[in-house]
Amino acid sequence: MIVTSAVRHAAAGTAALLFVLPAPAATASPAPPLSPAAGSSVDEPTPPAPRFVDPARLDRRGTQVQRLPGAPSVPDVSALSWVVADASSGEVLAARNAHRKLPPASTLKALFALTALPHNEPSDQHTVADSELTGIGAGSSLVGIKEGYTYKVSDLWNGVFLSSGNDAVHVLAAMNGGWESMSRQMQAKARSLGARDTHVVSPDGYDAPGQVSSAYDLAVFGRAGLQDPVFTRYCSTRYADFPAGSWSYGIANTNRLLTGADGVARYPGLLGIKNGYTTNAGNTLISAARRGDRTLVVSVMNPQGGGGLAVYEEARSLLDWGFEAAGRVQAVGSLLPGRPKAAAEAGGRATAAARAAGRADETVSVAAGGAPRAGAEAVAAAHEGFAREDTPSGPSGPSAGIPLALVGSACAAALALWAWRRRAAHHQV
Protein backbone atom coordinates (compact mmCIF):
# COMPACT_ATOMS: atom_id res chain seq x y z
CA MET A 1 0.00 0.00 0.00
CA ILE A 2 2.83 2.38 0.75
CA VAL A 3 4.30 1.73 -2.70
CA THR A 4 0.89 2.23 -4.37
CA SER A 5 0.31 5.52 -2.56
CA ALA A 6 3.74 6.78 -3.53
CA VAL A 7 3.13 5.92 -7.16
CA ARG A 8 -0.24 7.73 -7.10
CA HIS A 9 1.38 10.86 -5.71
CA ALA A 10 4.13 10.71 -8.32
CA ALA A 11 1.62 10.35 -11.15
CA ALA A 12 -0.52 13.21 -9.83
CA GLY A 13 2.56 15.40 -9.53
CA THR A 14 3.53 14.65 -13.12
CA ALA A 15 0.08 15.58 -14.41
CA ALA A 16 0.01 18.82 -12.38
CA LEU A 17 3.40 19.82 -13.69
CA LEU A 18 2.31 19.36 -17.30
CA PHE A 19 -0.89 21.32 -16.63
CA VAL A 20 0.87 24.39 -15.29
CA LEU A 21 3.45 24.47 -18.05
CA PRO A 22 2.74 27.15 -20.67
CA ALA A 23 1.07 25.94 -23.79
CA PRO A 24 3.49 25.45 -26.64
CA ALA A 25 3.62 28.38 -29.02
CA ALA A 26 2.23 27.88 -32.46
CA THR A 27 4.90 27.32 -35.00
CA ALA A 28 4.99 27.42 -38.72
CA SER A 29 5.46 24.24 -40.67
CA PRO A 30 9.09 23.25 -40.77
CA ALA A 31 10.95 24.30 -43.88
CA PRO A 32 12.12 21.50 -46.16
CA PRO A 33 15.78 20.57 -45.73
CA LEU A 34 18.21 22.56 -47.80
CA SER A 35 19.61 20.82 -50.83
CA PRO A 36 23.31 20.15 -50.62
CA ALA A 37 25.55 22.46 -52.55
CA ALA A 38 26.81 21.22 -55.85
CA GLY A 39 29.77 18.91 -55.49
CA SER A 40 29.23 18.34 -51.78
CA SER A 41 28.28 15.12 -50.08
CA VAL A 42 25.52 14.74 -47.53
CA ASP A 43 27.07 11.55 -46.14
CA GLU A 44 29.58 11.88 -43.32
CA PRO A 45 32.64 9.69 -43.52
CA THR A 46 32.18 6.34 -41.86
CA PRO A 47 34.35 6.05 -38.77
CA PRO A 48 36.70 3.09 -38.68
CA ALA A 49 35.26 0.02 -37.04
CA PRO A 50 36.60 -0.48 -33.53
CA ARG A 51 39.07 -3.34 -33.26
CA PHE A 52 38.81 -5.43 -30.14
CA VAL A 53 42.06 -6.57 -28.60
CA ASP A 54 41.82 -9.27 -25.97
CA PRO A 55 43.47 -7.58 -22.95
CA ALA A 56 44.83 -10.90 -21.70
CA ARG A 57 46.16 -12.13 -25.02
CA LEU A 58 49.81 -11.23 -24.43
CA ASP A 59 49.76 -12.84 -20.98
CA ARG A 60 49.18 -16.27 -22.52
CA ARG A 61 51.95 -18.74 -23.15
CA GLY A 62 52.96 -19.66 -26.68
CA THR A 63 52.69 -17.77 -29.95
CA GLN A 64 49.90 -15.19 -30.23
CA VAL A 65 48.83 -14.02 -33.69
CA GLN A 66 45.55 -13.25 -35.48
CA ARG A 67 46.13 -13.88 -39.16
CA LEU A 68 43.70 -12.69 -41.80
CA PRO A 69 43.23 -14.52 -45.11
CA GLY A 70 46.44 -14.42 -47.13
CA ALA A 71 48.72 -13.58 -44.20
CA PRO A 72 52.03 -15.45 -44.08
CA SER A 73 52.71 -17.97 -41.34
CA VAL A 74 54.77 -16.85 -38.37
CA PRO A 75 58.37 -18.12 -38.68
CA ASP A 76 59.45 -20.93 -36.41
CA VAL A 77 62.16 -19.45 -34.19
CA SER A 78 63.82 -20.90 -31.10
CA ALA A 79 63.85 -17.81 -28.86
CA LEU A 80 62.19 -18.21 -25.47
CA SER A 81 60.24 -15.03 -26.10
CA TRP A 82 59.84 -12.41 -28.82
CA VAL A 83 57.62 -9.54 -29.98
CA VAL A 84 56.95 -7.99 -33.39
CA ALA A 85 55.28 -4.57 -33.26
CA ASP A 86 54.54 -1.54 -35.38
CA ALA A 87 56.72 1.27 -34.05
CA SER A 88 54.30 4.02 -35.09
CA SER A 89 51.01 2.71 -33.74
CA GLY A 90 52.44 0.48 -31.04
CA GLU A 91 50.29 -2.43 -32.25
CA VAL A 92 51.75 -5.84 -31.48
CA LEU A 93 51.47 -7.93 -34.65
CA ALA A 94 52.59 -11.18 -33.06
CA ALA A 95 54.39 -12.36 -29.95
CA ARG A 96 55.54 -15.40 -28.07
CA ASN A 97 55.62 -15.44 -24.26
CA ALA A 98 55.65 -11.66 -24.40
CA HIS A 99 55.62 -11.10 -20.62
CA ARG A 100 57.95 -13.92 -19.63
CA LYS A 101 60.50 -12.43 -17.23
CA LEU A 102 64.08 -13.15 -18.33
CA PRO A 103 67.53 -11.57 -17.80
CA PRO A 104 67.88 -8.78 -20.40
CA ALA A 105 71.71 -8.46 -20.62
CA SER A 106 72.84 -5.27 -22.38
CA THR A 107 69.48 -4.62 -24.02
CA LEU A 108 68.74 -2.98 -20.67
CA LYS A 109 71.09 -0.20 -21.83
CA ALA A 110 68.19 0.99 -24.01
CA LEU A 111 66.26 1.82 -20.83
CA PHE A 112 69.41 3.37 -19.37
CA ALA A 113 69.66 5.66 -22.41
CA LEU A 114 65.99 6.62 -22.25
CA THR A 115 66.54 7.63 -18.63
CA ALA A 116 69.91 9.39 -18.76
CA LEU A 117 70.16 10.87 -22.27
CA PRO A 118 68.09 14.00 -21.55
CA HIS A 119 70.29 15.02 -18.61
CA ASN A 120 73.40 16.14 -20.53
CA GLU A 121 74.17 17.86 -23.80
CA PRO A 122 76.26 15.82 -26.29
CA SER A 123 78.95 18.53 -26.31
CA ASP A 124 79.34 18.58 -22.51
CA GLN A 125 82.72 17.38 -21.29
CA HIS A 126 83.54 15.27 -18.26
CA THR A 127 86.84 14.26 -16.66
CA VAL A 128 86.64 10.71 -15.32
CA ALA A 129 87.45 10.02 -11.68
CA ASP A 130 88.84 6.70 -10.53
CA SER A 131 85.82 6.12 -8.28
CA GLU A 132 83.54 6.20 -11.30
CA LEU A 133 85.15 3.05 -12.71
CA THR A 134 84.88 0.94 -9.58
CA GLY A 135 82.41 -1.92 -9.30
CA ILE A 136 82.44 -2.91 -12.98
CA GLY A 137 81.59 -6.60 -13.25
CA ALA A 138 84.23 -9.12 -14.24
CA GLY A 139 84.17 -9.94 -17.94
CA SER A 140 82.17 -6.82 -18.80
CA SER A 141 82.38 -5.36 -22.29
CA LEU A 142 84.39 -2.13 -22.20
CA VAL A 143 85.05 0.75 -24.55
CA GLY A 144 88.35 1.64 -22.83
CA ILE A 145 87.65 4.68 -20.64
CA LYS A 146 90.61 5.84 -18.51
CA GLU A 147 90.51 7.80 -15.27
CA GLY A 148 91.83 11.33 -15.60
CA TYR A 149 90.85 11.55 -19.27
CA THR A 150 88.28 14.06 -20.44
CA TYR A 151 85.48 12.89 -22.75
CA LYS A 152 82.56 14.51 -24.47
CA VAL A 153 79.18 13.12 -23.49
CA SER A 154 78.65 12.06 -27.11
CA ASP A 155 81.83 9.95 -26.90
CA LEU A 156 80.51 8.23 -23.78
CA TRP A 157 77.21 7.44 -25.48
CA ASN A 158 79.05 6.02 -28.49
CA GLY A 159 80.81 3.79 -26.00
CA VAL A 160 77.44 2.66 -24.63
CA PHE A 161 75.71 1.96 -27.94
CA LEU A 162 78.56 0.75 -30.13
CA SER A 163 80.87 -1.09 -27.74
CA SER A 164 78.19 -1.84 -25.12
CA GLY A 165 80.76 -0.42 -22.70
CA ASN A 166 79.86 -0.98 -19.07
CA ASP A 167 82.61 1.49 -18.19
CA ALA A 168 80.76 4.19 -20.14
CA VAL A 169 77.54 3.33 -18.32
CA HIS A 170 79.27 3.65 -14.94
CA VAL A 171 80.65 7.09 -15.80
CA LEU A 172 77.31 8.39 -17.13
CA ALA A 173 75.48 6.98 -14.12
CA ALA A 174 77.94 8.78 -11.80
CA MET A 175 77.19 12.00 -13.67
CA ASN A 176 73.48 11.53 -13.01
CA GLY A 177 73.12 10.69 -9.36
CA GLY A 178 75.13 7.52 -8.96
CA TRP A 179 74.54 3.81 -9.43
CA GLU A 180 71.69 3.28 -6.95
CA SER A 181 69.95 6.48 -7.96
CA MET A 182 70.17 5.52 -11.61
CA SER A 183 68.61 2.13 -10.86
CA ARG A 184 65.66 3.87 -9.22
CA GLN A 185 65.35 6.37 -12.06
CA MET A 186 65.34 3.57 -14.62
CA GLN A 187 62.71 1.67 -12.66
CA ALA A 188 60.48 4.74 -12.59
CA LYS A 189 61.04 5.34 -16.30
CA ALA A 190 60.07 1.76 -17.12
CA ARG A 191 56.83 2.10 -15.19
CA SER A 192 56.01 5.41 -16.86
CA LEU A 193 56.31 3.68 -20.23
CA GLY A 194 53.99 0.86 -19.18
CA ALA A 195 56.84 -1.67 -18.87
CA ARG A 196 55.88 -3.62 -15.76
CA ASP A 197 57.99 -6.75 -16.13
CA THR A 198 61.35 -5.02 -15.69
CA HIS A 199 63.25 -4.98 -12.41
CA VAL A 200 66.49 -2.97 -12.50
CA VAL A 201 69.40 -3.96 -10.28
CA SER A 202 72.45 -3.15 -12.45
CA PRO A 203 71.88 -0.32 -14.98
CA ASP A 204 74.42 -1.74 -17.44
CA GLY A 205 72.52 -5.03 -17.80
CA TYR A 206 75.18 -7.10 -16.06
CA ASP A 207 73.75 -10.25 -14.50
CA ALA A 208 72.43 -9.53 -11.01
CA PRO A 209 70.04 -11.44 -8.75
CA GLY A 210 66.46 -10.43 -9.49
CA GLN A 211 67.25 -8.40 -12.59
CA VAL A 212 64.69 -9.25 -15.29
CA SER A 213 62.80 -7.78 -18.20
CA SER A 214 60.61 -9.21 -20.97
CA ALA A 215 60.33 -9.17 -24.73
CA TYR A 216 57.31 -6.89 -24.32
CA ASP A 217 59.21 -4.38 -22.19
CA LEU A 218 62.25 -4.43 -24.48
CA ALA A 219 59.99 -3.65 -27.44
CA VAL A 220 58.50 -0.77 -25.42
CA PHE A 221 61.99 0.61 -24.78
CA GLY A 222 62.93 0.27 -28.44
CA ARG A 223 59.80 2.04 -29.63
CA ALA A 224 60.29 4.86 -27.12
CA GLY A 225 63.91 5.30 -28.20
CA LEU A 226 62.94 5.68 -31.84
CA GLN A 227 60.88 8.74 -30.92
CA ASP A 228 64.09 10.52 -29.83
CA PRO A 229 66.32 11.57 -32.77
CA VAL A 230 69.40 11.61 -30.51
CA PHE A 231 68.76 8.05 -29.29
CA THR A 232 68.12 6.94 -32.88
CA ARG A 233 71.34 8.51 -34.13
CA TYR A 234 73.43 6.74 -31.50
CA CYS A 235 71.80 3.33 -31.86
CA SER A 236 72.08 3.36 -35.67
CA THR A 237 75.75 4.45 -35.78
CA ARG A 238 77.95 1.69 -37.19
CA TYR A 239 81.45 3.13 -36.62
CA ALA A 240 82.97 5.99 -34.61
CA ASP A 241 86.30 7.26 -33.35
CA PHE A 242 86.83 7.03 -29.62
CA PRO A 243 89.29 9.49 -28.00
CA ALA A 244 92.31 8.31 -26.04
CA GLY A 245 94.09 11.46 -24.98
CA SER A 246 96.11 12.83 -27.91
CA TRP A 247 94.88 10.17 -30.32
CA SER A 248 91.79 8.05 -30.99
CA TYR A 249 90.86 4.59 -32.17
CA GLY A 250 87.94 3.21 -34.10
CA ILE A 251 85.05 1.34 -32.51
CA ALA A 252 82.39 -0.68 -34.34
CA ASN A 253 78.83 -1.40 -33.34
CA THR A 254 78.52 -4.95 -32.01
CA ASN A 255 75.05 -5.32 -33.59
CA ARG A 256 75.87 -7.58 -36.55
CA LEU A 257 72.59 -6.86 -38.34
CA LEU A 258 73.74 -3.25 -38.51
CA THR A 259 77.38 -3.78 -39.55
CA GLY A 260 77.28 -7.09 -41.41
CA ALA A 261 80.17 -8.47 -39.34
CA ASP A 262 80.99 -12.13 -38.69
CA GLY A 263 79.12 -13.40 -41.72
CA VAL A 264 75.77 -11.88 -40.72
CA ALA A 265 74.28 -10.00 -43.66
CA ARG A 266 73.23 -6.42 -42.96
CA TYR A 267 69.49 -5.91 -42.75
CA PRO A 268 68.17 -3.26 -45.18
CA GLY A 269 66.78 -0.21 -43.43
CA LEU A 270 67.97 -1.29 -39.97
CA LEU A 271 67.91 1.42 -37.29
CA GLY A 272 69.66 -0.53 -34.51
CA ILE A 273 68.81 -0.75 -31.55
CA LYS A 274 70.76 -2.80 -28.97
CA ASN A 275 72.13 -6.29 -28.61
CA GLY A 276 73.32 -8.08 -25.48
CA TYR A 277 74.79 -11.23 -24.05
CA THR A 278 75.47 -12.64 -20.60
CA THR A 279 75.80 -16.17 -19.28
CA ASN A 280 72.37 -16.10 -17.65
CA ALA A 281 70.56 -14.15 -20.35
CA GLY A 282 72.03 -15.78 -23.41
CA ASN A 283 71.75 -13.58 -26.51
CA THR A 284 69.20 -10.79 -26.54
CA LEU A 285 68.37 -8.18 -29.16
CA ILE A 286 66.14 -5.18 -29.82
CA SER A 287 65.98 -4.39 -33.54
CA ALA A 288 64.11 -1.83 -35.58
CA ALA A 289 63.92 -1.38 -39.33
CA ARG A 290 62.15 0.95 -41.74
CA ARG A 291 60.70 -0.08 -45.06
CA GLY A 292 58.73 2.53 -46.99
CA ASP A 293 56.46 4.34 -44.54
CA ARG A 294 56.44 1.50 -42.01
CA THR A 295 58.81 0.97 -39.10
CA LEU A 296 58.85 -2.24 -37.09
CA VAL A 297 60.45 -3.03 -33.76
CA VAL A 298 61.38 -6.61 -32.84
CA SER A 299 62.70 -7.98 -29.55
CA VAL A 300 64.23 -11.44 -29.23
CA MET A 301 65.31 -13.10 -25.99
CA ASN A 302 67.57 -16.14 -25.62
CA PRO A 303 67.37 -18.33 -28.75
CA GLN A 304 67.79 -22.00 -27.85
CA GLY A 305 69.49 -23.12 -31.03
CA GLY A 306 71.76 -21.99 -33.86
CA GLY A 307 74.70 -20.68 -31.86
CA GLY A 308 75.62 -17.15 -30.81
CA LEU A 309 74.53 -15.52 -34.07
CA ALA A 310 71.06 -17.09 -34.12
CA VAL A 311 69.57 -14.05 -32.39
CA TYR A 312 70.31 -11.97 -35.50
CA GLU A 313 68.87 -14.47 -37.96
CA GLU A 314 65.76 -14.98 -35.88
CA ALA A 315 65.28 -11.22 -35.65
CA ARG A 316 65.74 -11.03 -39.42
CA SER A 317 63.04 -13.62 -40.06
CA LEU A 318 60.64 -11.87 -37.68
CA LEU A 319 61.26 -8.49 -39.34
CA ASP A 320 60.70 -10.03 -42.77
CA TRP A 321 57.47 -11.59 -41.55
CA GLY A 322 56.30 -8.34 -39.97
CA PHE A 323 56.74 -6.33 -43.16
CA GLU A 324 55.00 -9.00 -45.21
CA ALA A 325 52.16 -9.50 -42.73
CA ALA A 326 51.48 -5.82 -42.00
CA GLY A 327 47.86 -5.09 -42.86
CA ARG A 328 47.02 -8.79 -42.98
CA VAL A 329 46.96 -9.50 -39.26
CA GLN A 330 44.94 -8.10 -36.40
CA ALA A 331 46.77 -6.71 -33.39
CA VAL A 332 47.15 -8.99 -30.39
CA GLY A 333 48.18 -6.20 -28.04
CA SER A 334 49.70 -2.74 -27.76
CA LEU A 335 52.98 -1.20 -26.60
CA LEU A 336 51.27 2.00 -25.52
CA PRO A 337 51.53 2.88 -21.81
CA GLY A 338 47.86 2.38 -21.00
CA ARG A 339 47.79 -1.12 -22.35
CA PRO A 340 44.40 -2.88 -22.29
CA LYS A 341 45.46 -5.38 -19.61
CA ALA A 342 45.57 -2.76 -16.86
CA ALA A 343 42.21 -1.31 -17.88
CA ALA A 344 40.59 -4.71 -17.99
CA GLU A 345 41.97 -5.64 -14.58
CA ALA A 346 40.66 -2.40 -13.07
CA GLY A 347 37.26 -2.82 -14.70
CA GLY A 348 37.16 -6.45 -13.59
CA ARG A 349 37.84 -5.44 -9.99
CA ALA A 350 35.03 -2.89 -10.15
CA THR A 351 32.61 -5.44 -11.59
CA ALA A 352 33.53 -8.07 -9.01
CA ALA A 353 33.00 -5.61 -6.18
CA ALA A 354 29.58 -4.64 -7.53
CA ARG A 355 28.50 -8.24 -7.96
CA ALA A 356 29.57 -9.03 -4.41
CA ALA A 357 27.40 -6.18 -3.12
CA GLY A 358 24.48 -7.31 -5.27
CA ARG A 359 23.59 -3.87 -6.60
CA ALA A 360 24.23 -2.50 -10.07
CA ASP A 361 24.53 1.08 -8.90
CA GLU A 362 27.48 0.18 -6.70
CA THR A 363 29.46 -0.66 -9.85
CA VAL A 364 29.53 3.03 -10.67
CA SER A 365 30.63 4.05 -7.19
CA VAL A 366 33.43 1.46 -7.15
CA ALA A 367 34.69 2.59 -10.53
CA ALA A 368 34.54 6.25 -9.57
CA GLY A 369 36.27 5.54 -6.30
CA GLY A 370 39.45 4.08 -7.71
CA ALA A 371 39.20 2.29 -11.03
CA PRO A 372 40.86 4.04 -14.00
CA ARG A 373 38.58 5.69 -16.53
CA ALA A 374 39.67 3.12 -19.10
CA GLY A 375 37.62 0.51 -17.21
CA ALA A 376 34.35 2.26 -18.11
CA GLU A 377 33.53 -0.39 -20.69
CA ALA A 378 33.72 -3.08 -18.03
CA VAL A 379 31.50 -1.01 -15.74
CA ALA A 380 28.92 -0.59 -18.52
CA ALA A 381 29.02 -4.31 -19.15
CA ALA A 382 28.40 -4.89 -15.47
CA HIS A 383 25.30 -2.70 -15.61
CA GLU A 384 23.99 -4.67 -18.58
CA GLY A 385 24.69 -7.90 -16.76
CA PHE A 386 22.80 -6.78 -13.66
CA ALA A 387 19.86 -5.64 -15.78
CA ARG A 388 19.64 -9.07 -17.35
CA GLU A 389 20.17 -10.93 -14.10
CA ASP A 390 17.85 -8.85 -11.90
CA THR A 391 14.78 -9.02 -14.15
CA PRO A 392 13.80 -12.66 -13.54
CA SER A 393 14.29 -12.37 -9.77
CA GLY A 394 12.59 -8.97 -9.35
CA PRO A 395 9.08 -8.33 -8.00
CA SER A 396 6.30 -10.05 -9.91
CA GLY A 397 2.60 -10.80 -9.68
CA PRO A 398 -0.24 -8.45 -8.65
CA SER A 399 1.89 -6.47 -6.18
CA ALA A 400 4.10 -5.35 -9.06
CA GLY A 401 1.39 -5.00 -11.69
CA ILE A 402 -0.81 -2.52 -9.76
CA PRO A 403 1.83 0.22 -9.37
CA LEU A 404 2.90 -0.19 -13.00
CA ALA A 405 -0.70 0.12 -14.19
CA LEU A 406 -1.21 3.27 -12.12
CA VAL A 407 1.97 4.84 -13.51
CA GLY A 408 0.90 4.00 -17.07
CA SER A 409 -2.56 5.48 -16.57
CA ALA A 410 -1.18 8.67 -15.07
CA CYS A 411 1.32 9.12 -17.90
CA ALA A 412 -1.37 8.53 -20.52
CA ALA A 413 -3.63 11.12 -18.90
CA ALA A 414 -0.82 13.65 -18.70
CA LEU A 415 0.08 13.17 -22.36
CA ALA A 416 -3.57 13.50 -23.42
CA LEU A 417 -3.85 16.78 -21.48
CA TRP A 418 -0.67 18.12 -23.05
CA ALA A 419 -1.88 17.18 -26.58
CA TRP A 420 -5.25 18.88 -26.00
CA ARG A 421 -3.60 22.12 -24.90
CA ARG A 422 -1.30 22.01 -27.93
CA ARG A 423 -4.29 21.69 -30.33
CA ALA A 424 -6.04 24.55 -28.50
CA ALA A 425 -3.02 26.77 -28.98
CA HIS A 426 -2.98 26.03 -32.71
CA HIS A 427 -6.66 26.94 -33.03
CA GLN A 428 -6.01 30.33 -31.43
CA VAL A 429 -3.53 31.37 -34.15
C-alpha positions, 0 to 999 in steps of 0.5 A: 500500500505504501508503494501504491500511494507513492506511485499515485502521488508521483503520477498526480505530480507529473500531471500537475506539472504538465498542466501548469506548463505554458502551452506550446507556441504555435509554430509554422510548418518546418521548412524543407531541408536545404539541398546540398551544394553542388559537389558536396556530399551529404554523407559523413565519412564512416568512422573506422570500425573499432578493433577489439584486442583481448586484454589478456592475449599477451599474458598467454603462453605460446605464440599469439597471432591473429592472421587474416586470409592471405597472411604469411605464417609466423616463422618458427624461431627458437627464442624463449620469447619475442615480440613484433610490433609496429613502431608508429602505432604500437600495435603488437602484430605477433608475440611469443611469451611476451611477458615472460621475465628473463635476464635482459643483458645489455638490451637494458642499456636501451632503458638506461639511455631513455633515462639518462640521455636527456640530462646532458648535452652531447657537447658537454665534457667530463673528466673521469674520476677513478671512483667512477670506474669501480664496481664494474663486473668481471668480464664486462664489455668495455670501450676503454675509458681511462681515469683522468681523461676528459670525454665529451658526453657524445663519446661516452654514449658512443661507448654505450651503444657501439661497444656496449661499454659498461665502463661508459655506463658507470661514468654516465650513471655517476654523472646523473646521481650515482649507481643506486639512484640511476637504478631507481630512475630507470625503474620509474622510467620503465613504469612510466612507459607501461613496462611492468615486467622489468626490475632494475638492479644493475643499470648496465645489464650485467647479470644480477640477482632479481634483474629481469625484463621481458620481450614486451618491455624491451619492445616498449623501450625500443619504440620509445627510443625511436621517438628521440632523434638523438637516441636513434642517431646513437643506436644506428651508428655503425662506426665511430672514433673514440678518444684516447688522450692525444689520439683516438681509435675506431670502434664498431657497433657490435650489432651484426645486423647493422654492420654485417660483421661475422658473416651476418648479412646487414638488414636493409633499413635497420635502425639498430637498436641494442644487442646483449649477451650474458651467461644467464641471459644468453643472446638478446636483441632489440631491432628496428627497421624501416621499409617505406612508410612503415617501421617495425620493432622486434625484440628477441630473448635467448634463442635456444638453437643456432649458436651465438649468431642465431639471435640476428637471424631470428630477428631477421626472419621476424622483421621479414614476416612483420613487413610481409604480414602488415595489414594482414593480421589483427593486433594482439596487443599494444605497446602503448603505456595504457595497455588494455590489460591494466584497464581490464583488470581495473574494470574487472575489480570494479565489476567483481565488487559490484556483484559481491554487493548485489547492486548494479549502482554500486558498480559506478561508485566502485569505478569512480572511487578508484578504477581508472577511466579506461575501465568504463567499458567493463563497468557498462558491461556490469550494468547490462549484466545486472539488468539481465540478471535482476529481471527474472528475480525482481518483483512479480505478480499483482503487487508489481502489476498494480503500481505499473498500471497506475503509472501508465494510466497517469502518464497517458492522462498527462500526455492527453492533457498536453496534446489537448492544450497544444491543439487549443493553442494552434486553433487560437492562431 
